[in-house]
Amino acid sequence: MADEWNDLVLDEEFIRSAETSEPSARARMLAARWKAEQPEPQPWRSDEAPAGWFFSKARRKWWRR
């Protein structure tokens, strides 16, 4: 009796050719949460630099070398 699954190769090409994909657990959680209550709009990027990171004295000293 020949097994029809014997020659099946589960490689990247096989995975990428799948017709459907399931959303991640986080995406499902957020969708359920947002269905009940819409999130407030957030800016994509803040106008302020991260606290002390970019303009810190340590970075300026290293940059001048």
C-alpha positions in Angstrom: 0.0 0.0 0.0 1.6 3.3 -1.1 1.3 6.3 1.1 0.3 9.4 -0.8 2.1 11.7 1.7 5.5 9.9 1.2 6.9 12.3 -1.4 5.6 15.5 0.2 8.4 18.0 0.9 7.5 20.7 3.5 10.0 23.4 2.4 9.8 27.2 2.2 8.2 27.1 -1.3 5.4 24.8 0.1 4.8 27.1 3.0 4.8 30.3 0.9 2.3 28.8 -1.6 -0.3 28.3 1.1 -3.5 30.2 0.2 -4.6 31.2 3.7 -2.7 32.5 6.7 -4.0 32.8 10.2 -3.5 36.1 12.1 -1.1 36.1 15.1 -2.5 35.7 18.6 -1.7 39.4 19.3 -3.6 40.5 16.1 -6.6 38.4 17.2 -6.4 39.9 20.8 -6.2 43.5 19.5 -9.0 42.9 17.0 -11.3 41.6 19.8 -10.3 44.5 22.1 -10.8 47.1 19.4 -14.2 45.7 18.4 -15.5 46.7 21.9 -13.7 50.0 22.2 -11.9 51.9 19.4 -8.3 53.0 20.3 -7.4 56.7 20.4 -5.3 57.8 17.4 -1.6 57.9 18.1 1.2 59.7 16.1 3.4 57.4 14.1 6.5 59.1 15.5 7.0 61.5 18.3 8.4 65.0 17.7 10.6 64.7 20.7 13.8 62.7 20.8 14.1 59.8 23.2 14.9 61.0 26.7 18.7 61.7 26.7 19.6 59.1 24.1 20.4 61.0 20.9 21.7 64.2 22.3 23.6 62.7 25.3 27.1 64.0 26.2 28.6 60.5 25.9 27.5 60.3 22.2 28.8 63.8 21.5 32.2 63.0 22.9 32.4 59.7 20.9 31.3 61.5 17.7 34.0 64.2 17.8 36.9 61.6 17.8 
